[in-house]
Amino acid sequence: MTGFKTYALAASLMLSVVAGPAALAQVPIGQLSEDHVLADGELTNEELAVVLLTAEKDLNSLLDQAIANVEKDVEAAGVFGPRAWMIMKDKEIKEVTFADEASQAPPEMKLHMIRVSLKSLARHGGIDSALIVYPGAMQKDDKSQRVVVVEHEHRLGVSGTKLIPLELNGGKVTFGAALSQKKPFQIFYDKKQ
């Protein structure tokens, strides 16, 4: 896991801020207190930097938790299934868990249940950020490469997907450099029309 954090999450966060000021305010701008960062309806560069740093810190915390669990699962069993973590309003990190019956569902159904659960929590103001991991594959040099697909969203207007190459050699997991992709919001906000 050492060296894993070397990819530039900050750069991808800056590129994926798509919700803008609306993501910071759940009430109309005219109803904000005078000292609210959006009281004037705009974000300064300094205010935007604070937003990005907050989102980066939250998402890095979730990513660290997720990758540690993926590494443990793969080293123990050779595989991992869909899992998700969220940051609650009190900044506590919690994993999304399944009831006994749901834990036996196929991976595609688990992924759907995770997204629906996170969307419900987000739309009711229960969480600030969410991160989902699941196994995937990508083609590289005409060979299939195992990847950890990481979908992340933050209430502050950040959404993206990362593909992190994964290899298991001699019972030890190694991760490659993450490839970032844009992703429309699915959990916190609806896509713009």
N, C-alpha and C positions, 0 to 999 in steps of 0.2 A: 504494500500500500504506500510505501514511501515513494515520493516523486509523483504520486497520483494527482496531488493538488496543483501541480505545475501548470496545468492548462489554464487558459485565461478566462475564468468565469466572468470576471468583471467586464471584459470586452463583449462577451455574448449577452450579458445583462443589458449593457448600454444599447446594443443593437435590437434587443427584443422588448424594449419598453414601448408597448403599443397602446395601452389604455389611457395613458397620460393623466392629467389632473382628475378626471372622473374617477379613477381608481382610488384616489386619496380621500375623496369626499363622498360619503353615502347620503348626504343631504345637499339640497340645492345651494349653490355658491352664495346666493343672497341671504341664506339663513345661517351662515357661518359666523362665529364670533370674530371680532375685529383683529384678534391676535392669531387667528388660524393661518397656516401657511398659504391657504388658497383664498383668503378673504378678498384679495384683489383679483382673483380669477386666473392668476398665472403663477408659474413656478420659476424662481430665479435659478441660475446655474448652481448656486450653493445649496438651495433647497432640493434641487434634482439630485445633486451629489449625495445628500443625506438619504434620500429615498433609495438610491441605488445601493449605497453601502448597507442600509438596513436589509434590503431584499437579498443582497449578496451574502450577508452574515447568516440570515435565516436559512437560505437555500444551501449554503455550505454546511451548516449544521445538519440539515436533513440528508445531504449527500454523504457526509461522513458516516452517519448512522446506517444508511442504506448499503453503502459499499462494504462496510464491515460485516454486515449480515449476509450479503451476497457471497463474500469471500468465505465466511464460515460455512455456509450451506454448500457451496461448490466443493470446498476441500473435504467436507464430510460425506457428501453423496454424489458429487460430480454434476449436479444440476441445482437449479433454484427456480422457484415459482414466482408468480406475481405477488408483490408486496407493496405496501405504501406506508408513509409516515406523514405526519402533519404537525404544524406548530399551532398550539392552542393560543387563545387570547392572552393567557398568563405566561406565554413563551415556553411552556412545557412541551417537549417532543413526545408524541404518542404514536404508536403503530396502529394501523387499521387492523382489526382482528375479525375473524369470522365465527359465526355460531357453528356448532358441531356439524349440522347438516350441510351448511354452506362450505365448510372446509373440504368437503369431498367433491365439490363441483369441478368441472374441467377448467383449465387455465383461462380460456376465453371468457367464461362466465364469471370467474373470480375477478378478472380485470374489469368487466362491466359493473359488477357489484361494487368494486372499489371506487370507480368513477362516480357512480350514482350516490354513494354514501358521502364522498368528499364534496360533491356538488351541493348536496342537501345541507351539509354542515357549513359550507362557505356561504351559501345564499342566505342562511339564517345568522350569519355573523359569528359563527363558532370558532373559526380558524383563520389564521393569517397567511399560511402557506401550506403547500402540499407537494409531495414528491412520490411518484410511482415508479417502480422498477419491474421489469419483466425481461425474460430471455428473448433474444432475436438473433438474426444473422444478416450479414451483408456480404456482397461479392467483392473480393479484392484479388486482383491478378488471376482471374478465372478460378479462384478458390473461395469456398464459403468460410467466412470468419464468424465465430461466435461473438456476440456483443451483449452488453447489458444496455437495454433501452431505458433511459431515464427521462421521464416526463416531469416537468416542474412548472408550478405556477405560484405566483405571489399576489396577494391582494393589492400590493402597490403598483401593479401593472406590468409584471414580468411573466413571460410565458415562453417556454422553449423545450426542445428535445435534445438529448445528447445520446450519441452512440459510443459506448466505451468498449473497445475490443477486450476480449477475455480469453486467456489461455490457461489450461491446467496441465502442468508438466510435473510428473513425479509427486503428485499430491499437493503441489503448491500452485496457488493462483497468482497470475500476473495480469495487470491491466495495462492497456495501451493508451495512447493519447485520445482524448475525447473529440468527437466530431459534432459540432453544434448545428442544429437546424431550427428554423422558425416553426412555431406551432401556434395555431389559433387557440384562444381561450376556450376551455371546456368546463372548467370547474367554477371559477370566480365570476366570469362575465360571459355574455353571449358575444358571438362574432359580430363585428360591424357589418351592416348590410351594404 
